[in-house]
């Protein structure tokens, strides 16, 4: 026999079921909403990561227009004596480097941004530099008739160029233009290392498989491997005043140091000023720290007591 429920019992069961349904539905809805948000966050993260990876794959690696051989062999890193934070130029090497430039490089390359006066106290004395400047002739001011006469050089003049203009320079070098060496160290990637490697990197014969155009010389450090300038440094080519053996590597090192000075004549003074700034700044910092502790120590170490009034 089927048990029959009374109307009061039936109503109680329906009301309890409805109440349980209403009480549990917000929790279920909140849980489903959290799971949907979590899934959306995961999808967005994966999509963002995928787009970033795709972008890096397309544009992350820069496109190289030339190969390593066409760009030139990367020079080795040499321990130049002036590379330290507080190291200065070797001025004996600068003097020898100027000798190499004057007797070898000046035949084709200019130093248009270097004045004779800047050599005073760096490579030569004032009298020596004045004698060097007087070896060259410069245009003077026009006279009363408008004619320009020649005069011997002065300390205020700049080191003259071997050619009067660019066309004459190209005509004398089979169409190639010898660059000005005033800023050559800063203008070439690798700086001193590149110039030294270039000057000493001429092999006796090009390696197997290497070919250069007619009129060019093989040098692996020059972009493309073919350079118009032939090897110019050979053992004993110049004679140093101080008796240093003039080997090819020694001359390359000295002239590279000199060209570095020509590009940065303020090098030594800049480091000297930097050391002074560090000393003064450090001293002021120490004094300010002591003053701060002296001024604030009574305030930070004081003890405040509250004594309520006696009733």
ZAZA-381595 format. One record per residue (C-alpha): residue number from 1; residue in three letters; x, y, z. Coordinates in pm, 1 decimal, padded with zeros to 6 digits. Layout:
# residues N
NUM,Ala,X,Y,Z
...
***
This chain:
# residues 311
1,Unk,00000.0,00000.0,00000.0
2,Unk,00129.9,00338.4,-00093.2
3,Unk,00168.7,00574.5,00193.9
4,Unk,-00027.6,00883.3,00143.5
5,Unk,00115.4,01219.0,00258.5
6,Unk,-00099.8,01472.3,00421.1
7,Unk,-00130.8,01812.9,00265.1
8,Unk,00064.7,01976.8,00547.0
9,Unk,00357.8,01736.0,00502.8
10,Unk,00358.1,01784.8,00127.8
11,Unk,00368.4,02159.1,00160.8
12,Unk,00658.5,02133.4,00408.6
13,Unk,00863.0,01918.6,00169.4
14,Unk,00800.4,02151.8,-00125.9
15,Unk,00895.1,02457.8,00074.6
16,Unk,01214.7,02291.9,00203.4
17,Unk,01314.4,02187.1,-00150.2
18,Unk,01255.9,02535.8,-00285.2
19,Unk,01448.6,02691.4,00001.1
20,Unk,01741.8,02454.7,-00053.0
21,Unk,01738.6,02534.4,-00422.1
22,Unk,01740.1,02909.1,-00364.1
23,Unk,02007.7,02885.9,-00095.9
24,Unk,02249.5,02675.3,-00309.5
25,Unk,02203.7,02847.6,-00645.7
26,Unk,02415.5,03161.0,-00566.3
27,Unk,02709.2,02941.1,-00458.7
28,Unk,02686.8,02735.3,-00775.5
29,Unk,02661.1,03044.9,-00989.2
30,Unk,02959.9,03208.3,-00816.2
31,Unk,03166.9,02891.3,-00859.6
32,Unk,03083.9,02864.8,-01228.1
33,Unk,03165.2,03234.1,-01276.1
34,Unk,03507.7,03188.3,-01111.6
35,Unk,03584.7,02890.3,-01333.6
36,Unk,03483.5,03088.0,-01644.0
37,Unk,03708.0,03376.6,-01540.4
38,Unk,03996.9,03137.9,-01477.5
39,Unk,03953.1,02978.0,-01818.9
40,Unk,03936.8,03321.9,-01983.0
41,Unk,04255.9,03432.6,-01804.0
42,Unk,04437.7,03116.4,-01913.8
43,Unk,04326.1,03157.8,-02274.2
44,Unk,04428.2,03525.6,-02276.2
45,Unk,04769.9,03442.7,-02127.5
46,Unk,04834.9,03166.9,-02379.8
47,Unk,04721.6,03389.2,-02667.0
48,Unk,04944.0,03676.4,-02550.5
49,Unk,05242.4,03445.0,-02512.5
50,Unk,05183.1,03298.4,-02855.9
51,Unk,05159.9,03641.0,-03018.6
52,Unk,05478.2,03751.6,-02841.7
53,Unk,05663.0,03437.4,-02952.7
54,Unk,05541.6,03485.2,-03310.1
55,Unk,05655.4,03848.6,-03309.4
56,Unk,05999.1,03754.9,-03173.8
57,Unk,06025.9,03483.8,-03438.2
58,Unk,05953.5,03734.9,-03713.6
59,Unk,06134.3,04045.1,-03588.7
60,Unk,06344.8,03938.5,-03289.4
61,Unk,06650.4,03842.0,-03493.5
62,Unk,06770.6,04142.8,-03694.6
63,Unk,06811.3,04083.9,-04063.4
64,Unk,07177.2,04106.6,-04162.9
65,Unk,07236.5,04259.1,-04500.9
66,Unk,07592.2,04123.3,-04515.5
67,Unk,07767.1,03808.4,-04407.0
68,Unk,08041.7,03795.6,-04145.8
69,Unk,08304.6,03794.0,-04419.3
70,Unk,08147.5,04098.5,-04584.0
71,Unk,08121.4,04280.4,-04252.0
72,Unk,08483.4,04212.8,-04160.8
73,Unk,08656.3,03994.1,-03904.9
74,Unk,08588.3,04101.1,-03546.8
75,Unk,08913.2,04229.7,-03389.0
76,Unk,09056.4,04087.2,-03070.3
77,Unk,09044.2,04287.5,-02748.1
78,Unk,09384.6,04424.9,-02647.3
79,Unk,09487.8,04556.0,-02302.2
80,Unk,09544.8,04919.8,-02390.9
81,Unk,09726.1,05099.2,-02108.1
82,Unk,09479.7,05391.3,-02107.4
83,Unk,09160.1,05186.5,-02079.9
84,Unk,09145.9,05181.1,-01699.9
85,Unk,08924.9,05415.0,-01501.2
86,Unk,09222.6,05610.6,-01370.1
87,Unk,09478.7,05529.3,-01640.9
88,Unk,09614.6,05795.9,-01873.5
89,Unk,09784.3,05787.8,-02210.1
90,Unk,10144.2,05674.3,-02239.9
91,Unk,10286.8,06003.7,-02363.2
92,Unk,10609.6,05843.5,-02483.3
93,Unk,10393.3,05622.3,-02705.1
94,Unk,10199.9,05929.4,-02823.6
95,Unk,10525.6,06095.4,-02931.0
96,Unk,10631.1,05785.0,-03120.2
97,Unk,10283.2,05761.7,-03272.5
98,Unk,10307.0,06115.2,-03405.0
99,Unk,10638.3,06021.3,-03565.3
100,Unk,10468.8,05729.5,-03742.1
101,Unk,10183.0,05950.6,-03856.3
102,Unk,10413.9,06224.8,-03983.7
103,Unk,10650.1,05993.0,-04172.2
104,Unk,10401.8,05729.7,-04294.3
105,Unk,10032.7,05818.3,-04261.6
106,Unk,10052.7,06190.6,-04346.4
107,Unk,10133.6,06107.7,-04707.5
108,Unk,09766.7,06022.0,-04765.7
109,Unk,09563.7,06093.6,-04450.8
110,Unk,09483.4,06425.4,-04288.7
111,Unk,09426.4,06542.0,-03931.0
112,Unk,09206.3,06840.3,-04006.7
113,Unk,09068.6,06874.0,-03654.0
114,Unk,09402.5,06872.4,-03471.7
115,Unk,09585.1,07202.6,-03417.9
116,Unk,09958.2,07226.3,-03359.8
117,Unk,09904.7,07389.7,-03021.7
118,Unk,09730.8,07078.9,-02885.6
119,Unk,10056.0,06884.6,-02918.5
120,Unk,10233.3,07114.2,-02671.7
121,Unk,10288.6,06934.3,-02343.8
122,Unk,10144.6,06610.6,-02483.8
123,Unk,10397.6,06484.3,-02737.0
124,Unk,10645.5,06770.7,-02776.5
125,Unk,10759.4,07092.9,-02614.6
126,Unk,10640.5,07431.7,-02738.7
127,Unk,10965.5,07496.3,-02928.5
128,Unk,10951.8,07154.3,-03095.2
129,Unk,10592.2,07201.7,-03205.0
130,Unk,10667.4,07552.4,-03330.2
131,Unk,10952.3,07411.7,-03541.5
132,Unk,10723.1,07140.5,-03679.7
133,Unk,10457.7,07396.6,-03774.4
134,Unk,10712.3,07617.4,-03951.1
135,Unk,10795.7,07331.5,-04187.2
136,Unk,10463.2,07395.0,-04363.3
137,Unk,10333.7,07701.9,-04542.6
138,Unk,09989.1,07850.2,-04493.5
139,Unk,09792.8,08120.0,-04672.7
140,Unk,09824.4,08459.8,-04511.4
141,Unk,09572.8,08746.2,-04512.2
142,Unk,09532.8,08926.3,-04847.6
143,Unk,09766.8,09222.3,-04888.0
144,Unk,09670.7,09567.9,-05016.7
145,Unk,09661.8,09435.8,-05372.1
146,Unk,09441.1,09139.4,-05281.7
147,Unk,09715.0,08881.3,-05325.5
148,Unk,09749.6,08598.8,-05078.9
149,Unk,10104.4,08523.8,-04977.1
150,Unk,10247.3,08222.2,-04800.7
151,Unk,10372.4,08227.9,-04443.8
152,Unk,10527.8,07968.1,-04214.6
153,Unk,10294.1,07781.2,-03984.9
154,Unk,10210.7,07889.0,-03631.2
155,Unk,10091.1,07706.2,-03323.1
156,Unk,09736.1,07823.4,-03388.6
157,Unk,09726.0,07656.9,-03732.0
158,Unk,09583.3,07313.6,-03792.7
159,Unk,09784.6,07022.3,-03926.8
160,Unk,09758.9,07056.2,-04306.6
161,Unk,09603.6,06801.4,-04539.3
162,Unk,09828.2,06628.3,-04794.0
163,Unk,09582.7,06715.4,-05073.5
164,Unk,09421.6,07048.7,-05160.7
165,Unk,09076.3,06896.6,-05215.8
166,Unk,08882.7,06572.0,-05240.8
167,Unk,08924.3,06541.5,-05617.0
168,Unk,09301.5,06558.7,-05588.6
169,Unk,09295.4,06295.1,-05313.9
170,Unk,09089.2,06056.4,-05526.7
171,Unk,09301.8,06115.1,-05832.6
172,Unk,09615.9,06024.9,-05639.1
173,Unk,09464.3,05707.3,-05491.2
174,Unk,09292.8,05544.1,-05791.0
175,Unk,08952.1,05683.2,-05698.8
176,Unk,08965.7,05593.6,-05328.7
177,Unk,08933.1,05873.4,-05074.2
178,Unk,09167.4,05838.4,-04774.2
179,Unk,08960.5,05922.7,-04464.3
180,Unk,09053.9,06195.1,-04222.1
181,Unk,09205.7,06038.5,-03910.9
182,Unk,09101.5,06300.5,-03655.8
183,Unk,08807.9,06092.2,-03526.8
184,Unk,08883.8,05757.2,-03688.0
185,Unk,08902.9,05576.1,-03352.1
186,Unk,08550.8,05687.4,-03259.0
187,Unk,08419.3,05642.5,-03611.2
188,Unk,08503.4,05271.9,-03633.7
189,Unk,08341.0,04992.5,-03438.4
190,Unk,08608.0,04840.9,-03217.6
191,Unk,08806.5,05164.0,-03184.3
192,Unk,09173.1,05101.9,-03108.9
193,Unk,09136.8,04725.5,-03146.4
194,Unk,09003.0,04763.5,-03500.0
195,Unk,09268.8,05010.2,-03618.3
196,Unk,09553.4,04806.1,-03469.9
197,Unk,09416.1,04481.9,-03617.9
198,Unk,09369.9,04647.7,-03955.7
199,Unk,09727.1,04780.2,-03965.4
200,Unk,09876.2,04445.3,-03864.7
201,Unk,09627.1,04218.1,-04041.1
202,Unk,09770.6,04209.7,-04393.5
203,Unk,09866.7,03849.9,-04482.7
204,Unk,10146.2,03772.1,-04725.4
205,Unk,09894.9,03597.0,-04950.7
206,Unk,09515.1,03586.3,-04944.7
207,Unk,09378.9,03260.7,-04803.8
208,Unk,09241.9,02994.1,-05032.6
209,Unk,08900.3,03088.7,-05163.6
210,Unk,08937.2,03460.3,-05093.0
211,Unk,08927.9,03693.9,-05389.3
212,Unk,08958.4,04070.9,-05411.3
213,Unk,08898.5,04310.6,-05696.2
214,Unk,09181.3,04451.7,-05901.5
215,Unk,09363.1,04734.1,-05727.3
216,Unk,09255.0,04619.5,-05378.0
217,Unk,09449.4,04445.3,-05105.1
218,Unk,09319.1,04164.2,-04889.5
219,Unk,09262.0,04240.0,-04522.2
220,Unk,09016.4,04023.7,-04325.7
221,Unk,08935.3,04306.8,-04082.0
222,Unk,08810.8,04542.8,-04351.8
223,Unk,08446.6,04504.2,-04461.5
224,Unk,08442.1,04289.9,-04773.3
225,Unk,08805.8,04191.4,-04731.3
226,Unk,08931.5,04427.9,-05001.4
227,Unk,09093.1,04759.4,-04904.8
228,Unk,09256.7,05017.5,-05131.1
229,Unk,09532.9,05089.7,-04879.2
230,Unk,09824.1,04850.8,-04908.1
231,Unk,10035.3,04742.3,-04614.8
232,Unk,10233.9,05043.7,-04498.1
233,Unk,10408.0,04932.0,-04178.0
234,Unk,10726.0,04729.2,-04199.6
235,Unk,10996.8,04664.1,-03944.5
236,Unk,11247.7,04947.8,-03923.2
237,Unk,11043.3,05185.5,-04137.2
238,Unk,11095.1,05477.4,-03895.4
239,Unk,11353.8,05560.9,-03632.4
240,Unk,11233.1,05652.9,-03286.2
241,Unk,11404.7,05923.9,-03082.1
242,Unk,11404.5,05714.1,-02765.2
243,Unk,11563.2,05410.8,-02929.9
244,Unk,11253.3,05188.6,-02916.9
245,Unk,11272.6,04912.4,-03183.2
246,Unk,11039.8,05017.7,-03464.5
247,Unk,10871.9,04686.3,-03535.4
248,Unk,10550.7,04678.4,-03733.7
249,Unk,10339.6,04592.8,-03428.8
250,Unk,10512.8,04862.6,-03219.0
251,Unk,10446.2,05127.1,-03482.9
252,Unk,10083.2,05012.8,-03514.2
253,Unk,10038.5,05032.5,-03137.2
254,Unk,10197.8,05378.3,-03113.7
255,Unk,10009.1,05536.3,-03403.5
256,Unk,09681.3,05385.9,-03276.0
257,Unk,09740.2,05539.6,-02934.1
258,Unk,09817.9,05874.0,-03098.9
259,Unk,09498.4,05859.5,-03305.0
260,Unk,09301.9,05776.3,-02992.2
261,Unk,09443.7,06088.6,-02830.0
262,Unk,09355.7,06289.4,-03142.7
263,Unk,08993.9,06174.6,-03108.4
264,Unk,08987.0,06236.0,-02730.6
265,Unk,09240.9,06505.9,-02638.5
266,Unk,09050.1,06566.7,-02314.0
267,Unk,09094.2,06202.4,-02206.2
268,Unk,09350.0,06254.5,-01929.2
269,Unk,09192.0,06573.8,-01798.3
270,Unk,08846.9,06411.7,-01794.0
271,Unk,08968.1,06126.8,-01575.6
272,Unk,09153.5,06368.2,-01347.0
273,Unk,08838.1,06576.9,-01300.1
274,Unk,08633.0,06260.7,-01247.9
275,Unk,08862.7,06149.2,-00966.5
276,Unk,08831.5,06491.2,-00801.3
277,Unk,08453.5,06475.3,-00831.5
278,Unk,08445.3,06131.8,-00667.2
279,Unk,08667.4,06246.2,-00380.0
280,Unk,08470.6,06565.2,-00317.0
281,Unk,08132.8,06395.6,-00352.0
282,Unk,08236.6,06113.5,-00118.5
283,Unk,08362.8,06361.2,00140.5
284,Unk,08043.3,06566.3,00126.9
285,Unk,07834.8,06251.3,00157.7
286,Unk,08027.9,06143.8,00467.9
287,Unk,07990.4,06489.6,00623.3
288,Unk,07618.0,06500.8,00546.7
289,Unk,07573.9,06155.8,00701.3
290,Unk,07752.2,06265.1,01019.3
291,Unk,07550.4,06589.1,01040.2
292,Unk,07228.0,06400.1,00990.6
293,Unk,07307.6,06157.0,01270.5
294,Unk,07425.7,06442.3,01496.0
295,Unk,07112.2,06649.5,01440.1
296,Unk,06863.5,06364.5,01465.0
297,Unk,07018.9,06160.7,01744.2
298,Unk,06854.0,06366.3,02027.5
299,Unk,06515.4,06335.5,01861.2
300,Unk,06541.5,05964.0,01782.7
301,Unk,06678.2,05870.4,02125.6
302,Unk,06452.4,06085.7,02343.3
303,Unk,06204.9,05928.6,02581.2
304,Unk,05863.0,06083.2,02628.1
305,Unk,05680.8,06017.4,02953.4
306,Unk,05325.4,06110.7,03038.3
307,Unk,05248.5,06179.8,03400.1
308,Unk,04878.4,06219.8,03458.2
309,Unk,04780.2,06486.7,03702.6
310,Unk,04705.8,06374.6,04051.3
311,Unk,04344.1,06405.5,04148.3
***
